[in-house]
Amino acid sequence: MSNFIPNLPQDNAKLVVMSTNNKELVNRVEELGIKVLSSVNLSKLLIFEQYHTDLQFLHYNKDTVFVLNECTSLKGNLKKYFPNVIEISKNIKKDYPNNVMLNCVVLNDKLICNSKTIADEVLQMAIKDNLKIINANQGYTKCSTCIVNENAIITSDKSIYKSCRNEMDVLLIRQGYIELPGTDYGFIGGSSFKYNRNTLVFTGNIKLHPDYESIKSFAQNHNVELLSLTENTMIDIGSIIPID
């Protein structure tokens, strides 16, 4: 087991969906006692997005997920855990904004999204469920949002920061310093996930980020500790999404 992985409380994620291309990260996640379900290869997307989980499905609540109709095997796996697995009607396409229809964040009674790019099915259900729609100009909302808890997020995106700062506690950090091979840089939402109520996990060494002290202080204010899976620079793998 990696020295970066301590003994952790048992109120932890037991099942996640993630890209399995990076075997080191898969091994580290499994060392936490978590079962991994693989995202699928969507060859029609840009090469660095083809396995990105946060483009393929949305964990809406404990009973419901939304999934692309192209993700047949993922849909089959999700049906083992959710009574409501809803396919969206539009086909995903390579070019933005037709690739980000499920890239949004649900936090309790709030939906953070770009309402112009989100799938109609998601927006309609959120309205029916009386979720507060927090609209940002960033279509890659999930990629850009690190969830600390239901009332606190970290982002490098100024539009998300401006849209959310009056609704919850938000830390704005510098862009970059997270790898996404094939493009200039990745995002903190795509390189992090909540392992349990008090532990926020990063795909690489969070101490290498220039805003580490601010991130650490912000997390500690919310009684959350930081865990690095490797000693490498963080990498955006399209999110690791707990589903159990």
N, C-alpha and C positions, 0 to 999 in steps of 0.2 A: 504493500500500500504506500502511496506517495506520502512523504513527510508533510506535504501541504494539507493533508486530510486528517483532522483530529477526530476524537470520539465525539459524536454529536448526539443531541436529543433524538428521541424516537418519533416525534410528531413531524416526520419528514415526508417529502415526496417519495413515493414508491414506484412511480411510473412516469416517464417523460417521453415526449416525441422530439426527436432531433435528427439532424443529418448524421449518418454513420460513416461519412467519408474520412473523418479525422479519427483514426483508431485510438490514438493516445487519449483524446478527450472522451471517447466512448468508454475506454477502460477506467478512466478516472471517475466518470459518473457511475459506472457499475460498482466501483469500490465504495461508493457511498451507500450501497445496498439498493440501488435504483435499477429497475428494469427499463430497457430502452426499446421504444418502437421507432422504426426508421421512417423518415420522410421518403418521398419517392423522387425519381429523376424526371423532371419536366424539361425535356430537351428543347422545347420551343422557347424557353427563357434564355436570357444571357447566361453565359457559362458560370458566372460566380453567384447566380441566383437559383440555379436549377434544383438544388436540394434544400432551399431555404424553407424551413417549417412554417415560419410566420407568413409566408405567401400562400401556403397550401391549406391551412385550416385555422379556425378561430375557436378557442375554448370559451364559449359564451357563459355557461354556468354549469352547475354540477350535473345537470341532466342533458344539456344541449351543446352540440358543437356544429359549426358550419364547415363544409369541406368543398373543395373544387371537384367538379364532376370528373375531371381528368385523373384524380387520385384514387383509382379503384382499390388498390391494395390497402392504402391507408384508411380508406372508408370502411373496408371490411374489418380492419383491426379496431377501429374506433367503435364499431357497432357492438363489440364485445363489452364495452365499458359505458356506453351512453345509450339511453333509450331513444333519444332524438338526435339523429345524425342527418343534417339537412344539407343537401347539395344546392349550390347556387346555380342559377340558370345560365349565366354568361360564361363563355369560355375564356380562360386566361390567355393573354397575348404578351409578346415580348416587351412591347413598348409601354412605358408609363403613360397614363395611369391604369392601363388594362392589366397590370400585373400585381396590383396592390389592393384588390377588392376585399381581402380578408385581413389586411394589415392594420389592425386597430387594437384598442385596449379596453377591456371591460373591467371596471373597478366598482364592486358593489352596485350602487345605483347610478353609476356614471359610465358613459361611453366616450372615449377620446378617439377622435377620428377626423378625417377629411370627409365631410358629408358629400362632397362631389365625386369622390373616388370609391367610397365604400360600397359593397354589394347592397342592392335594394332590399334583399331578404333580411340582411342584418339590421339595416336602418329601420325597416318596418317593424321588426320584432322589438327593437329597442324602444321605439315610440309606443308600441302596444304595452310594453312592460313599464312604461313611465320612467325610463332611464333618462337622466339629464344628459343631453348631447353637448359635449364640449368640442367645438369645431376648431380644427387647426388647419393651416395651409399646407401641412406636411402629409403627403399620402403614405409615406413610410412611417406611419405613426408607431407601430409596435417595434419596428427596428430601432427607432430613436428613443424609446422610453424604457428605462430601467425601473422596474417596480420594486420599491423598498417596502411598502405596505399599501393598504387600501387607501391611505390618505397622504402618501408621499412618493414622489418619483424623482429620478435623475434624468436629465436630457442635455444634449448639446444643441438642440434645435430651438431657435429663438421663437418660432411661431407656437410651438408646443408650450414653451415656458410662458409666453404671454397669455395664451388661452387658458392655462391651468393654474396660474399663480394665485388667482383669487378663489379657487375652488379647493386647493390642497397645498401642501408644502412641496415646493419644487426647487431643486438645485440645478442651476445652469452651469455646465462645464464647457471646456474648450472642445472644439471639433478635432477629430483626428486621434492619433496615438493608439488606434485600434486597427488591426490589419483586416483587410478583405481582399485577398489575392484577385487581381484582375481589375481593380479600381483603386482610387487614391487612398481611401480609408473606409473603415466600417463604423458601426454605431454601438453604443453601449447596451441598448436593448437586445441587440442580436448577439451579444457576448455575455449575457448574464441570465440568472434565474433564481427564484426563491426556493431554497432547499427545505426550509421550515420557517416557522413564524419569525425566528430570530437569526436566520442565517441567509445571507445573500452571496451567491456563488458566481465567480467570474471564470471565463475560459482560459485566462492567463493571469499573470501576476499583476494584480491591481496596484501594487506599490510602484510599478513602473509608470503609471499614468501621472502626468504633472499635476493633476488636481487631486491626487490621492488623499492628502490631508483633509481637504474640504469634503471629499466623499466619505472618508472615515468618520469625520465629525458629524456630518449630516446623518449617516446611518446610526451612529451611536445615540444621537438625539431621539431616534425612534427605536432604541433598544435592539438594534440589528448589528450583528457582527459580519465581517467580510471574510470570505474564503476564496483562495486562489487555487485552481485545479492544477496549474503548471507554473513553472518559473519563466515561461516565455511571455512575449508581448501578447496582450489579449487579441483574440481573433473573433470576428463576427461570422458565426456559422448559421445565421438566420434564425436565431433563438433556440433555446432549450425550453420546452413548454411542459410543465407538470400537468398531468391530467388525473392523478390520484395521490 
